[in-house]
Amino acid sequence: MTLRHERAERHTIQIRKGDNVKVIGGKDAGKSGRVLSVNAAKNTVVVEHVGIIKRHTRPNPSKNIKGGIIEKEAGINVSNVMVVCGSCGKHTRIGHTILPDSTKVRSCRHCNATLDK
């Protein structure tokens, strides 16, 4: 007998908040934007102006919330996005490079530029 609420397997997500990404799959394929948040437990990222959903909200005067239909970004799977390199401008897989001062940084697979600031 399997448990209904098994613990989700945590994945190491190489995409970080603030990265510029391009969506490569799903209904918003081809769009690009900045990562607003990363959820490692659900293996999703929220990208600016991508994956827009409509949420119906009830007004709450105590919290100063207007009612109505609000459009906001929903999380999309990490496998549907690729990081855009800042130097060559291509969407790329993420490699890792060890610098001379023995720090490990993320790098572009096309031009070997570092993606970390």
N, C-alpha and C positions, 0 to 999 in steps of 0.2 A: 504494500500500500504506500503510495507516495503522498508526501505532505503537500497541502494546497499552497502554502506560502513558503516556498523554499527561498533561501537567501540568494539574492541575485549575485552573479559572478562579477567582480569588479574588473574592469578593463583599464589598461594604462592608455589614456588618451593623449596623443602627442599634440593635439590642437589646444591652444590656450586662449584665454580671454584677451581680446584686443587684436587677434590675428585677422588678416584679410583672407577670406576664403571664397572659393567658387563652388557653386552647387553643381554636381555632375550627374545627379539622378533625382527622380521624382517629378512632381508637378512644377517645381520651380527651377528645373535644370537650366543652366546657363546664366542664372543670376549670380551676383557676387555681393558681398557685404562684410561687415565687421562682426566678429563673434562677441555677443553680449554676455553669455554665460555658458558654462560647461557643466553637465551633470554626468558624473562618472558612473553613478549607480544605474541610471537608465541608458547610458551610452549615447547621449544626445547632446547637441549644441543648439543654442538659440542664436540665429544670425539676423542682423538688422535688415528689415524690409523683406524678409524671406519667410515663407511658411505662415502667411497671415491667416488667422482664424477670426471668426466673429463670436463674441461672448455677450450674452444677454445679461445685463446687470440690473438689480433692483436698486432704487435710490435709497441712500442712507444719509440723512441730514447730519447725524452726529459725527460721521466720518467725512463729511463734505464730499460725498460721492453722488454724482448725477446718474440717474438711471438711463437706460437705453442700450443700444447695440454698440459695443466697443470692439474695434479691430486691434489685435495685438499679435505679436510673433509667437509661434509655437515651436517647440523643440523638434529638430530633425536629426536623423541618425548620423553618427559620425562617418559612417561608410559612404554617405552621399555627398561629402564635402572634401575638397582638397585645398591645401594652403597655397596662396598666391605669393610668389617670391617678390620681394620689394625691389631687387636690383634688376632681374631679367624680365619680370612681369608675367611669367608663365605660371600656370598652376602645376604643382609638383608634389611628388611624394617627399616625405621628410627623411633625411639622412642624419647621421650623427657624426660629428667631428670632435676630436680631442685636441684642444689648443696646446701650445707649448707650456702654458702655465698649468697644465693638467686639469682644465675644466672642460666638461662635455657640453657642447652646444648643438642645437638643431641646425641643419644646413640644407640648402637647396640641392636636389639631385642633378639639376641641369648646369648650374654655374658655380656650385660649391660655395656660394655666399652664405653667411650665417643669418639665420632667421631671428635669433634672439638679439635683443638690444644690448 
